Amino acid sequence: MPLNEKQKRHLRGLLHQRKPVIIIGGAGLTENVMLELESTLAHHELIKVKINADDKAARRAIIEKICAQTKSELIQTIGHTASFYRPADEPVITLPKK
């Protein structure tokens, strides 16, 4: 489900009014956090996640693991906040055509 730049731009516009719904703390990416990510993506489609890891490499590793395990796409990262998109079974967000 690779998104093109026009679709990502549309999703970034929708992200402005959203706040992080999940915060990953010092324990890192636990099984419970992954279950919550799955549930939240299934319900909201587009989410922000705050990742409290000290260095960029650790944040990048967590982001890649989230994308791989949830089959979501990274929309953007700003500081400690990453945004992910995965269409629901019955999508609520309508993406522009490619």
N, C-alpha and C positions, 0 to 999 in steps of 0.2 A: 504494500500500500504506500509506495513512495509518493509524497506530496510534492507538488511543484511550488515554485517561489510565490506565485499568486495566491495559492491556497494557504501557505504558511503566513503570508502577510495578512490575510483575512483573519486567521486564527490569532495572530499576535494582537490584532485590533480588539478581538474579543477578550483577550487576557488583561487588558488595562484595568477593568473593573473587578477583577477577581483577586482574592487573597489566597495565600498558601493554605491548602486544606490538610496537608500532611507535613509534619516536621520530623526529619530523621535526625536523632540526637547522637549522643556519644556511643550508644550500643551499636550503631550502624544499621545496616540493612538486614534486619532479622526476619524470620519467617512470618511473624505477626505483621510486621510492616508491609511485607510483600502481599499478604492476604488483604490488608487494608487498601493497598494500591490497586489491586485487582478489582475490589469492590467499588472503589471510588471511580476508577476509570469506566467501569461498566455503567455506572449511574450518571456520571457527569460528562464523559468523553474528553473534556479538556480540563486539565488540572495544573495547579502550581504546587511544587514541592520544595520546601526549604531544607537544604542539606547542610547540617552543621559539622562539616569536616574541615580540618585546619588547612590542609594544602590542596592545591588545584588538582594534583594527580589523584588524590583520594576521592575528591568530588567527581572527577571525570570517570573513575572506575565505578562509582556508585551509579552514575547516570547511565553508563553503558550497560550495567547489569540490569537496571530497571527496564531499559528499552528491550533488551534481549528476553527477559523473563516475562514481561507483560505484553510483548509484541506491540509496543506503542512506538510513536515517533517523537523524537525530541523536536520541539518547536523553537525554543530559545533558552539561553541561560543568561542570567544577569546576577553577578555576584554569587551568592549562596542559593539562589532560587533558580530552579529548572522547571520548564513547562513541557507537559507531555500530552499527546493526543492519540486516541484510539477510538474509531467509530464504534458506537453501540450496535447491538443487534437491530434495534429500531432507532436509527440516528435522529438526534434532535437538532444538531448543528448541520446546516446546509452549506456545503463547500462550493465555491465557484468552479465552473467547468475548467478543464485544462485547456 
